[in-house]
């Protein structure tokens, strides 16, 4: 009896000790991965600062790999966590596409419909049947074309209005948004106002469905469609049906011209220009609703993308895999293509990049490897020109995500 009791105790202790050893091994592995990612990020920022010693910001990286989570930062101070707020800019497009596909999944719209078709079960068209929405080729544009940037919609927020247009408009040769802000910095832009610029100028890149051209204004039209189909404001629909249901409790979508702040804690945004440093943290983001107005955190954003692409979010697996991730080539050598609010980057995964004054970001996910990464930096370096900024900093963020993927897979 004593021998049996001893054997049972010995067996129990062996199991417990085995579990402790395994637990310790897992902890050591996690700590080593954390250290490797930190070293990688420090090295990346150091190399950049050797070229740009006046660079005042840093880099943040959040990685999800299976059940593990890693957060590292460099140049941001010691108290930074994965709940630091930043402007995610065009990563917003993935949220707009998610909302459109959710309405499609619910049978409330059909992404293959033309934008002049009636909303299912109603006599109302997807876009208002008024002169302000009389944009070029509107009868030929489908909702899917807008999602994939294949509608040829002129991009009001990124391109100057050519001074060669026939219409006599005060903003010819200028940026419409900058023109308005010059006299009214806190002006609240609306979907109707931005689309009216396209209608008034009659500008278009190509016949819908024939090519690819990135267009923020195309996503403004999607925002309008969400409002007309859901009978809610864009912000309310997204918060109630996407943001909150997917656990993004630290994220927001400002939409008025005077809502310029970022919730604390936040990474301040800077611009380097002509060897001067400018704080651009505050921003009138109303011209970018539905295409670039998301304020979020690395923790929230990585959780969102991971759940979304695995079919564990508000969209089911079928919708994500057959529609959202079904991309077409863009002609960009770095990206494999663009789906519905998603880029596909070779050897990296699905996601999006974001660029708003003072902030550059990237989110990527590889569902097959259960790997997701979000990275951002809080400075625009314009001393070397905009093309150099995009080339160097976005490549740096992309490289950080790629190296983090290689690091976690090695172990």
N, C-alpha and C positions, 0 to 999 in steps of 0.2 A: 504494500500500500504506500509506504514511504517512498519507495522507488518510483512508483507510478506518479505520485504527486510531484516528485522532483523532476521527472521527465516532462510533465505538463508545464511546470514553471519554466523549465529550461527552454521548452519549445516556444512558449509565449515570449520569453525574453529574447530569443533568437529572432522571432518575427518583428518585435518592436525595434531591436537593434538594427535589423536589416532595413526596416522602414526609415530609421534615423539616418543610416548611412546613405540610403537612396535620396532622402530629403536633403541631406547635407550636400550630396553630389549635385543635385538639381540647383540648390542655392548657389554653390560655387560656380556652376556653369553659367547661371543667370548673371552673377556678379562679373564674371569674366567677359561675357557678351556686352554688358553695360560698359565696362571699362574699354573694350575694343571700339564700341561705337563712339564713346567720348573722345578717345584718341583720334579716331578718324575725323570727327567733326572739328576738333581743335586744329588738326593738321590742315584741313581744308581752309579754315578761316585764316590761319597763319599765312598760308601761301597767298591768299588773296590780299591780305593786308601788307604783304611785302611789296605788292604792286601798288596798293592804294593805302599808304600808312595813315591817311587822315580819315579813313573809314570809321564812323562812330558807332556802328551797330554790331549785330551778331547774327547767329543762326540758331534756329531751334529745330529739333528733329524728334518726332514721336513715331515709334514703331510698334505694330502689333504683329506677333508671329505665333500662330496657334493660340494657346491660352496665355502666352506671355506678353507683357507690355514693357517697353523701354522708352525712357525719355531722357534726352541729353540736350544741352545747350552750350553755346560757346559765345563769349563776348556779351552776354546778357545779364551778368551778375549771378550771385549765388542763390538767390531766393526764388528764381523762376521755376514754375511748375508747368505741367501740361495743360493747366487751365488759364494760361496767359492769353488775353484777348488780342486779336489782330484783324485786319481787314482782309478777307479771303478773296475779294474781287471776283474774277470770272469763275471761280469754283462755284459761285452762285448758280451758274448755268446748269450744273448737274441737279440742283434742287428744283429749278424751274422745269427741267425735263422730267424729273421724278413726279412732280405734280401733274404735268400733262399726261404722263403714262398711267398715273393712278386714276385719273378721270377716264382714260381710255379703258383701263382694266375694269372700271365700274360701269362701262357702257354709256357714259355721259358725253363722250365725244369719240370720234374715230380719227386716228392720226393720218389716215389715207384720204380724208375729206379735204376738199379745197376750202380755203379760208372764207370764200364767198358762199359756201354751202350753209344750210340751216343747221343749227344745233339740234341733235336728235330729240324728237318729241316736241319741237317748238317751231315757230315761224320766224325765229330770230337768227340771222346769220352770225357766224363766228366773229366777224369784224363788223363794225357799224357800216351801214349802207349810206354813207355821207361823203361829201366832197373831201373832207379832211383825211379820209382813208382811201382815196382814189389813187393808190400807188401803182406804179408800172407793173403790168402782168398779173394783177391781183387775182384774176379768174383762173390763172394757171398754177398758183402757188398752193401747195398742200401743207398741212401742219407738219408732216414728216420732213418736207423740204426745209422748213424753218428750224426744226430740231437739229438737222444735219448741216446747217449753213449752206444749203444748196438752193436757196430761193432767189439769190441775186439782190437781196435788199441792201440798199445803200446804208453804210454804217455812219450814222450821224455823230456818234461820240468819238470815233477814231479817225475819221477822214475830214479834211477841209472841204467846204463847198466850193466847187470849181468856179472861178470867175468867168468861165465861158458859157455858163447856163443862160438861157434867154430870159428867164424870169427876173424881174427887177426887184431884188430882195436886198435888205440892208446888210445881210451877212455873207454876201458873195465874196469868195476868196478867203473866208474866215472859218473858224470853228464855230458852229452855231452855239454850242454850250458855253464856250468862252465868251462869245459875243453877249449873251444874256447875262452871264455872271459879272461881266465888267461893270454893269450898271446896277445889278441886283444880286449881290453875292449869295444871299440866302434864298434865292428864288426856288420854289418847288416845281421841278419839272414833272410832267405827266406823260403817260403813254400816248395820249391823244396829241399832245404838243409835239413830241418827237416824231411820231408817224406823219404828222402834218407837214413837217419839213421835207420828207421824202415825197409826199404828194405834191407839194408846191414846187419843188425843184425838178420833179420827174426824173430823178436819178435812179439808175439801176446798173448792176454789174453785168448781168447776162440773163438770158431766158431761163426761167426756173427749171431746175433739174438737170441742167447741162454742165455745171461746173461747181467748184467749191470756192466760197469766199466768206471768211469769218465776218459775222455781223452782229454787233450788240443790239442794233435796232430790230433785227429779226427776232431776238429774244424779248424785246419790248412788246412786240406784237403777240408773242406767246403769253406774256404777262396779261395782256388785255383779254386774250381768249380765256385764260383761267378765270378772270373776273366775270366774264359774261356767262360762262358755263356754270360756275359755282355760285353766282350771285353773292360773292363775298369779295372784299378787297384782296389783292394779291398777298399782302402781308398776312392778313388774318387767315386766309386759306392755308398758306404755307406753314405758319406757326401751328395751327390747330391740326393739320393733317399730315405734316411731314416732320417738322422740327421737334415738337413735343413728343409725338408717338415714337420717335427714334431716339429718345433720351438725351436730346441736345439742350440741356437745361441752362447752359451758359452761352447760348447763341441768340442773336437777334437780327432783325432785318429793318433798319431805319429807312424811312421813305419820304420824310419831309425835309425841306431845305435847311431848316434851323436845327435839325437833330444831327449835330456834328461831332458829338463826343463818342468815345469808346469806353465801355464799362471797365472799372478796375477789377483786377490788375490788368494792365495792358502794356504792350511794347510800343513806345513812342515811335512814330514814323519820321524819317528824315530824308531830305534831298541834299545831295552834294552838287553844287553848281558853281563854276567859276571860283573854285577853291573856298566857297562859303558854305556853311551848314545851315539848313532851314528846317524847322520843326513843322511838319505837315500832318500831325496826328489828327487834328480836327479837319473835317471835310464835309462839304455838302455833297452827299451821295445820291440825291434824289434823281439825278439824270441816269443813274445806273441800276434802278430797281428792276429786278428779274434777270439781270445779266451781270451784276457786280456789287450788290449792296449788303452781302452777308458779313456780319461780324461774328467770329466764332473763336474757338480755342483748338489747339492741336489735339487734345483729348476728345473733344466733341466731334471734330471733323473726321478723325481716323475711325472712331466708333461708327459714325454714319456710313462712311464708304465701305468699311468691312461688312457691316450688316446688309447694306443695300445690295452689293454685288454677290453676296452669298444667298440672296433670296430670303433673308431673315428680317428684312425691313418692311416698309409699307407696300413694296412691290413683290409679287410672287416670283418664283424662280423662272417660270416660263416667260414672263414679261421682260425680266432683266436679260435673259440669255438670247431670246429671239428678236427683241426689239432694241433695248437700250445698248447692248454690247455689239449689235450688228453694224459694224462700221464700214465705211467706204473710204478709199484712198483720198488723201488731201493734196498730194504732190509735195508735201513736206518730207524731206529725207529722214528727219528725226522721229516723226510720228508715223505709225502704221496706218492711221486713219482716224476719222471722226464718226462716232455713232450718234446716239441721241443724248446730247449733253455730256458726252464722254470722249476723251481722246484715247487712242491706243498707242502706246509707245513701245517700240520693239525692245524685247528683253527686260522690260520693266513692268508693264501692266496697263490697266485702265485707270483713268482719273481725269485730272484737269490741272491747268496752271492758272495763276491769278496775278494780275499786275494792276495795282492802284497806287497812285502817288505815295511813295514812302514804304510800300509793302510789295514784296514778291513772294509768291507761294507756289507749292506744288503738292498735290495729293495723288497717290498711286496705289493700286491694289492688284494683287495677283490671286484670284480666288482659288486656283488649283493648289497653290502653295500656302494658302491661308496667311498671306503676307500683305500688310498695309503700312504705308508710311506717309507722313505729312511733314513737310519742312517749310519754313519761311525765314526770310530776312527782312529787317526793318529799315533798310536804306536804299534809296535810288542814287546811284553814282552817275550823274550826268556830266561830269567833268570830261569824260571821253566820248560823249554822244550817246543817244538813245540806243543805237544798234549795238554799241559795245556793252551797254548795260545789260540788255537782254541776252546777248551772247555769253557774257561772263557770269553774271549772277544767276540767271535761270539754269545755265549749264552747271554751275556750282551746286545748286539745290538738287538738280536732277542727278548729278554725280553722287551727292551724299545719299540720296535714296537708293541709287543703284548699288553703292558700296555697302550700305546697311543690309540690303537684301543678300548680297554675297557673303557678308559677315555672319548673319544668323544661319544661313544655309550650311556654311562650313561646319557648324557645330551641331 
